Structures are given as C-alpha cells and as structure tokens.
C-alpha cells in the first residue's frame, strides 16, 4: 500500500454517504495530499471542501487555522460519511492538457469501477470532481450502475475555480 492509500484508509467511513472522485494524487514529491494531516501549502481541494461542508467551523478562521486543525476536519468528514478517492492511483508526474488527462483516466476506468463497487453501499452517492474526471468517467460509471449525481463537471477548487467549485457542489448537494 502506498503513502497516499495509507493516509486515505485512515479516514474511510464505515458507511460512505458521498464518494467524491478526483483525478489523481498530487505529484509524489509534493508532500501534499487531501488526506495528509500536515500540509502547509497548495491544499486547495481540502480547504475548499471543508469550507463547503463545514462553514460554521471555517468561516471565522483563516487558512492557517484550518490547516492546523486538519486531523479534526478529516475526522468530521469521515464521521459524516464523506470519502474521497482518485480516478487513478498514480499521480500525473508531468503536466497534461485536459484532453490528455481524459485519455489517461479512461485507461483506468475498469480499475476505478472495481474500487467504487467495493466502496458503495445502497445509499452512496458519487460526485465526480474536475472536468477530465467527469468527461472520462460519467457515462461509463452510470452505464455500470454507479449512482453519479452530478450532471455537469465540477471545477477544481484551485487557480480561481474555488467559487465555481462551491456553487456547483452546493447545487448537487441541495
């Protein structure tokens, strides 16, 4: 089991209500990952997800404080039945255009489907995050009975996509 999966499995809920599917873990030398408990920069997926789900706990504190309390927020995320996995287990170690990412993600669809099927409970809802993940996996997963609930791609919450991420996620969850 790699370092990403070891960190992720620690916060796996017993019953997953919402399964979020992102692209890949960050580059292996970045020391960043949604489930790493100590991350001091570029942790936008974690930060924006926590701000979205826990506004009462995050609105009055800054980014540094949210990061300091990462273990607490990850525990709450797990307790509330949220879990995040990646379409591919291995990071993109170089930059790809969106269309190239879609092709690479499609190559891992069968493995992703198997991982999702192993995580689903009867009431689990699946949310695909980022345009390449949505384009590559939406129809494929739905055709195999996976309950994907978003009808449009959700922007990655970095590089200016934070507001669109929150708006689209709120629409899906309401």
C-alpha positions, 0 to 999 in steps of 0.5 A, a space after each residue: 500500500 502506498 503513502 497516499 492509500 495509507 493516509 486515505 484508509 485512515 479516514 474511510 467511513 464505515 458507511 460512505 454517504 458521498 464518494 467524491 472522485 478526483 483525478 489523481 494524487 498530487 505529484 509524489 514529491 509534493 508532500 501534499 495530499 487531501 488526506 495528509 494531516 500536515 500540509 502547509 501549502 497548495 491544499 486547495 481541494 481540502 480547504 475548499 471542501 471543508 469550507 463547503 461542508 463545514 462553514 460554521 467551523 471555517 468561516 471565522 478562521 483563516 487558512 492557517 487555522 484550518 490547516 492546523 486543525 486538519 486531523 479534526 476536519 478529516 475526522 468530521 468528514 469521515 464521521 459524516 460519511 464523506 470519502 474521497 478517492 482518485 480516478 487513478 492511483 498514480 499521480 500525473 508526474 508531468 503536466 497534461 492538457 485536459 484532453 490528455 488527462 481524459 485519455 489517461 483516466 479512461 485507461 483506468 476506468 475498469 480499475 476505478 469501477 472495481 474500487 467504487 463497487 467495493 466502496 458503495 453501499 445502497 445509499 452512496 452517492 458519487 460526485 465526480 470532481 474536475 472536468 477530465 474526471 467527469 468527461 472520462 468517467 460519467 457515462 461509463 460509471 452510470 452505464 455500470 450502475 454507479 449512482 453519479 449525481 452530478 450532471 455537469 463537471 465540477 471545477 477544481 477548487 484551485 487557480 480561481 475555480 474555488 467559487 465555481 467549485 462551491 456553487 456547483 457542489 452546493 447545487 448537487 448537494 441541495 
